[in-house]
């Protein structure tokens, strides 16, 4: 990722922690792959600038993840978001592979219409997911006595998806 090193390192940390949580939950291997892949892509260019073949490897891995998400979408529409995320990663990888190093982070590296559409999608996703995290007052007598184990709490899974959505918006903005 090209841009300020401090924001790059924050994205690396956010995505790595998100990927680790998804891996610990062992229910969302695709989300763990996305988190770790985003962490690797967010490493500041001043520290490590991968060779051009690495971007093609990223594109291949996330292309396979996109195909898997497309196949899984037959069972549920929630996989369409995974398809959008994996496709965005393929897009960013291809842009990074074909663009000169000095163009990254300066705008105009990718296809403006596609970048804009992805930004709109992920910004909308972030807003919607953020609203869903707003606590709802408990209804008296609802019988919610026990709490779920920390790994099974739906709000943590939503917070992780929100984190990855925010990271995706940041990465698309610096493309």
HUCORVEN-V215081 format. One record per residue. PSI is psi in radians with two decimals (none if undefined). Layout:
psi
PSI
PSI
//
This chain:
psi
2.40
2.40
-2.91
2.38
-0.63
-0.74
-0.57
-0.79
-0.62
-0.71
-0.69
-0.85
-0.81
-0.82
-0.65
-0.74
-0.73
-0.79
-0.70
-0.73
-0.77
-0.65
-0.69
-0.66
-0.44
0.43
-0.21
1.20
-0.60
-0.67
-0.63
-0.77
-0.76
-0.78
-0.84
-0.65
-0.72
-0.65
-0.75
-0.68
-0.40
-0.10
2.23
2.42
-0.44
-0.44
-0.82
2.16
1.83
2.68
2.82
-0.53
-0.46
-0.64
-0.63
-0.58
-0.75
-0.81
-0.68
-0.79
-0.82
-0.41
-0.74
-0.68
-0.63
-0.72
-0.73
-0.76
-0.66
-0.74
-0.74
-0.39
-0.28
-0.53
-0.35
2.49
-0.33
-0.41
-0.25
-0.56
-0.69
-0.65
-0.75
-0.74
-0.81
-0.68
-0.68
-0.65
-0.69
-0.81
-0.85
-0.66
-0.76
-0.74
-0.75
-0.57
-0.63
-0.19
2.55
2.58
-0.58
-0.22
-0.34
2.43
0.04
0.08
2.66
0.10
-0.58
-2.97
2.00
-0.69
-0.76
-0.74
-0.77
-0.73
-0.74
-0.71
-0.75
-0.78
-0.90
-0.57
-0.74
-0.71
-0.76
-0.79
-0.79
-0.77
-0.66
-0.72
-0.65
-0.35
-0.23
2.22
2.49
2.32
2.43
2.46
2.31
2.32
0.37
-0.20
0.45
0.97
-0.88
2.63
2.62
2.65
2.67
-0.57
-0.29
0.11
2.12
-0.52
-0.51
-0.70
-0.72
-0.70
-0.66
-0.76
-0.65
-0.76
-0.77
-0.60
-0.76
-0.75
-0.68
-0.75
-0.81
-0.75
-0.67
-0.61
-0.55
0.03
none
//
